[in-house]
């Protein structure tokens, strides 16, 4: 592979990473996960996609006392793991 091709590949990966980081943090986006977190219902595909989307925001939600008990619950972590999105270390 030529140096110019490598540089373009690196630039594309960097741009993709920047796009994935630019998420609007909104706890309402996790509303599709409420039933999975508060009961033993498996998470829906929508719930899993929203957890993946909101993962960069989870630590921010943990700082909010109202959201913390919801987001930090053992069942919320279980749902995130089931969705293939391990909870971040905050």
C-alpha positions in Angstrom: 0.0 0.0 0.0 1.3 3.4 -0.9 2.0 6.1 1.7 -0.8 8.3 0.2 -3.3 5.4 0.5 -2.3 4.9 4.1 -2.7 8.6 4.8 -6.2 8.6 3.3 -7.1 5.5 5.2 -6.0 7.1 8.5 -7.8 10.3 7.7 -11.1 8.4 6.9 -10.8 6.5 10.2 -10.2 9.7 12.1 -13.2 11.4 10.5 -15.4 8.4 11.3 -14.2 8.5 14.9 -15.1 12.2 15.1 -18.6 11.6 13.8 -19.2 8.8 16.3 -18.2 11.1 19.2 -20.5 13.9 18.1 -23.6 12.6 20.0 -26.2 14.8 21.6 -26.6 13.6 25.2 -30.2 13.2 26.0 -31.4 10.7 28.7 -34.8 10.6 27.0 -33.0 8.6 24.2 -32.8 5.7 26.7 -36.6 5.6 27.2 -36.8 2.5 25.0 -34.7 0.7 27.7 -37.0 1.5 30.7 -38.8 -1.8 30.6 -35.6 -3.8 30.2 -34.0 -2.0 33.1 -36.9 -2.1 35.5 -38.0 -5.7 34.8 -36.6 -8.9 33.3 -37.7 -8.1 29.8 -34.8 -8.5 27.3 -33.7 -5.3 25.7 -35.1 -4.4 22.3 -33.0 -3.7 19.2 -34.0 0.0 19.6 -32.8 0.0 23.2 -29.5 -1.5 22.3 -28.9 1.0 19.5 -29.7 3.8 21.8 -27.4 2.5 24.5 -24.6 2.3 21.9 -25.4 5.8 20.7 -25.6 7.3 24.2 -22.5 5.4 25.6 -20.3 8.6 25.6 -23.0 10.2 27.8 -23.4 7.6 30.4 -20.7 9.0 32.8 -22.4 12.4 32.5 -25.7 10.8 33.5 -24.0 9.2 36.5 -23.2 12.7 37.8 -26.9 13.6 37.9 -28.4 12.3 41.2 -31.8 11.8 39.6 -30.5 9.8 36.7 -27.8 8.0 38.6 -30.1 5.5 40.4 -31.5 4.5 37.0 -28.3 4.4 35.0 -26.1 2.9 37.7 -28.4 0.1 38.6 -27.1 -3.4 38.3 -29.9 -4.2 35.8 -28.9 -1.2 33.6 -25.4 -2.5 33.5 -26.8 -6.0 32.6 -28.8 -4.5 29.8 -25.8 -2.7 28.4 -23.7 -5.8 28.5 -26.5 -7.8 26.9 -26.5 -5.2 24.1 -22.7 -5.6 23.7 -22.0 -2.2 25.1 -20.1 -2.7 28.4 -20.6 0.2 30.8 -17.7 2.7 30.8 -15.5 3.2 33.7 -16.4 6.5 35.2 
